[in-house]
């Protein structure tokens, strides 16, 4: 399960290092380090292992989610795959980087079964507007 928040910067080639704390969860069952990136809510970028995304898609299909729905079109049309390079970096897909408004400073946070990558300034503006106590209450905490 992914949890925690990390701040970092993209390099000049739009690459970032996935925090080591998260890498074990993202590594596939055969040791592959290929990740799926897709558009998340609130204009963040979500990251899952390819295996977990495949399982998630399978469960959606079993629940009868129509592949012809607008949600399906938007979701599947915004999935990108990226492999970690020899230095442990991944390149953010440019379409998702643009959608998220990411320039240089990013926040990577754990969100249960997935990671989220945010433009740092958008993340901090977002959480500033959230009633933390009310949200914890919704979670039963």
N, C-alpha and C positions, 0 to 999 in steps of 0.2 A: 504494500500500500504506500502510495506516495504522500509525503507530508513534509512541510517545511517551505521556506522561501529563501531564494538566493538572488543576489544582484550581480550582474556582470555586463560586459559590453561585447557587441559584435566587433569582429576585426574588419579590416578594409575589404574583405571578400565576403562579407555577410555571414561569417561562420561564428559559431559559439560552441562552447564546451558544455555538454550536459553535465550537471554536477555529479560527481562520483557517487554520491549518496543515492542517486536515482538510476545509475547505469545498470546495476544488478537486476532491477525490476524490468528494465527495458530490453535486456538481452534476451534473444530468442532461446527456445529450448535446445537448439544446437549450437549456441554461442554466437549466432549472427547478430550484428549490430546495425540492423537496418530498421529505421523508425518510420512510422506513418505520422504525417502532419496533416491537420485539417482545421478548418475554421471552427472556432468554438463560439460560445455565446459571449456577448459584450465585446466583440471584436478582439478576442484573444486567439492565439494559436494553440491548439491542443496537440499533444504528442502521446502516442501509444506505441507499444511494440506491434510489429506486423501481426504476430500471433494473436494478441489480445483484440486488435481491431477486427481480424477475421472472425474471431469468436463472437464479438459484439454484433457484427453484420449478420452472422448466422442466426443469432437469437432474434434480431429484428425481423428477419425473414420468417422465422417460425411463429412470430407474433402476428404475422399477416400484414406487415408494413408494405404497402404497395410500392413497387419499384417505379411506378409511373407518377407518383405523387411529386409535388413541388419540393417537399422536404427531401425526398430521395434524390431529386435532380441536384439540388443545392449541396447536399451532403457529399454524394459520390463525385460530383464535379469539382470538389475542393479538397480531395485527398491527394497528398503528394508523398512520395517515398524518398528518404534520404539515408545514405549510408555514412557511418562514421569514417573519417579518414585515419591515416596512420598516426596522427597527432591527437586523436580523440575529439575531433571537431566535426560538426555537421553544418551544412550550408542551409540557411533558411530559404525556403522557396520564395522567390521574389513576389509572386502574387499574394501570398499570405503575409509577407512582411509589409507590403503596401497596405493591405486591408487592415492590419493591426496598427498601422501608423508608427511602426518601429523605425527609428533612426539609428541610434547607437546603444543607448542604455536600455537594458531589458531586465525583467524580473521573471524568474522561473519558479513556479510554485507547484507543490504537490497537491493534487485534488483527488485523493482516493485512487481510482484505477488509471488515472491519466495525469499528465503534466499539463500545465498551462504556461505559455510564454506571452508576456505582456510588454508593451512599451512601458517603461518604468513610470513615466509621468502619468499615463492613463491608469495604470494600476493604482497608484497612490491617490489619484483623484477619485477613482471608483470607491476604494475602501473608506475614504474620508466621508463619503455620502451614505454609508451603510450604518444602520443601527445595530451594532455588534451584539448588544444584550438581547435584542429581539430575535436576531438570527440564531443565537445559541439556544434560545428558548424553543425555536422551531425544530432544532435538532434534538431537543430533549435533554440538553446539557445544563 
